[in-house]
Amino acid sequence: MILSADYHTHTPYSHGDNTVLENARAAKKLGLKQIAITDHGFNHLLFGLKRKKLVDLRAECTEAEKLTGVKVLLGMESNLISIDGETDMKESDLQYFDIYLCGIHEVLKYKRFSDMYSIMIKNYAAYKFGKKPSASVVENTTKAYINVIKSNPIDILTHINYKCYCNLEEVAKVCADYGTYIEINTKKRHVSAEELNLMASTGVKFVIDSDAHSADRVGDMKIAEELLKEAEIPLEAIHNIDGRLPEFRFAEYKKKNL
């Protein structure tokens, strides 16, 4: 199993240590065809990407691609900010990006306090105290994930079930229907082999991403390799390995709407 592309990396534009060029050079060294620069979304209160920096970030991506020959996609790891499925990626922002990731994070500006309470506080409390999340927590998180997939042309859901708890099968079904990939994140182990098998049974497709916050982790696959040894999913369900590249829904959305 050889990684073809890494679609989740960070730079100093949010919470990463290395530049766009350094991440691209690391990708080139590993033989990757593509890399995405996906800094944290605008509503992250500590590490959010600034809209006024988008022109500079695009210029760095263009220059890094020119210097390395690796396709450098400009993206963002947007934040799910409401149960209704809204993110901090506005319609007016879409023109600047090539790829659209979304996840659930802490320390965000949510749309309403009720959204923060349902999506973050109740999930984080269950995680922090090692308690089984209540049925209402799982129901609300599942609803938020499903709504965000249906309402936005999201390419990849990042580290699903990390410090948040949903019905993975139901979310995976909607991802399969709408063409959103589920990420196997190698920065943190966020699902078990059994959970991975359950999601795969819906026909959903996966990508392996490093979630690198430093160039030395670009292309890292260790956790994915360990997980896939325990799981029973076909490698054909993973679309960024062994020379394959995904077909992303956001690119198609932009062709039709922007």
Secondary structure, DSSP 8 states (H G I E B T S, - for coil): --B-EEEEE--TTTT-SS-HHHHHHHHHHHT-SEEEEEEE-TTBTTT---GGGHHHHHHHHHHHHHHH-SEEEEEEEEEB--TT--BS--GGGGGG-SEEEEE--SSB--SSHHHIIIIIIHHHHHHHTT----HHHHHHHHHHHHHHHHHS--SEE-STTSSS---HHHHHHHHHHHT-EEEEESSS--S-HHHHHHHHTTT--EEEE--BSSGGGTT--HHHHHHHHHS---GGGBTTBTT-----HHHHHHHHH-
